[in-house]
Amino acid sequence: MDKPAAATMVGTEGTRHLEFNHIKGVGFITHGIFSRAGGFSKAPFDGLNVGLSTGDSREAVLKNRELVSRTLGGGAPVYLNQVHSDTVLVLKKDKTGNIPAMAGDNVADAVVTDIPDLALVIQVADCQAVILADPVKRVVANIHSGWKGSVGNIIARTIDAMEENFGSAPGDILAGIGPSLGPCCAEFVNYRTEIPEHLWYIKDGNDHFDFWRLSHDQLEKRGVKPGNIVRAGICTKCSPGAYFSYRHEKVTGRFASVIKIT
């Protein structure tokens, strides 16, 4: 018997987004990692670019963001000012106030909440978007983990925030690692000065690093069960027609990873 698919592609209004089946099975959580299909942006940002700082038309980006939101049923989108840090933004029911839908003035690279209808958005174009869901405490998180975030173990810091603020047990957390730069293409010729030696175990003989494996290891070491971790297994550089890739195109857009409690 064939092994069941770990993720499913869904198409709506010309867009396509990836859903992890183990997270989709949680009835009160909606999520999607969008390809570049559909949308309103013109080349080289075509089509569903959600990045305002890419050089694309602001009008097109805002229309793309609205399309992403509508595709997943609306809610208040929360965009971050991503700076490759290990900072985690925590949004709690009693401290949120008015959250700007488009401002992007929250300087952080991960966000955690237990508030329904807040759509947590991460923007990527080779970096990993790692989504987390705790179906027991009803908490979700979204992480932007580039190589600097991986070195700083932003994944563990995010799980720390879930545990400390909402009582999440790591063993209950479901994780999905989105399309991103794969071990086939993640070449770091200056790795001796960029990546700590204790992480060289994920390097092959050609200076390529397997950051998918590292994220899996960091999740597992922090207590997430291996069976609760799913990788999309899609390299963005190898799939520029489907996903934005900075390594492949340099000037390009950003695709959206979104998760929310409904």
Sequence and secondary structure as in RCSB ss.txt:
>XXXX:A:sequence
MDKPAAATMVGTEGTRHLEFNHIKGVGFITHGIFSRAGGFSKAPFDGLNVGLSTGDSREAVLKNRELVSRTLGGG
APVYLNQVHSDTVLVLKKDKTGNIPAMAGDNVADAVVTDIPDLALVIQVADCQAVILADPVKRVVANIHSGWKGS
VGNIIARTIDAMEENFGSAPGDILAGIGPSLGPCCAEFVNYRTEIPEHLWYIKDGNDHFDFWRLSHDQLEKRGVK
PGNIVRAGICTKCSPGAYFSYRHEKVTGRFASVIKIT
>XXXX:A:secstr
     SEEEEEETTEEEEEEHHHHTSTTEEEEEE S SBS  TTS B    TTSSS HHHHHHHHHHHHHHTT  
EEEEEE  S   EEEE TTT  S  SS   EE SEEEE  BTEEEEEEESSSEEEEEEETTTTEEEEEEE HHHH
HTTHHHHHHHHHHHHH   GGG EEEE SB  TTT B TTHHHHS GGGGGGB TTSBB HHHHHHHHHHHTT  
GGGEEE   BSTT TTTS  HHHHSS   EEEEEEE 
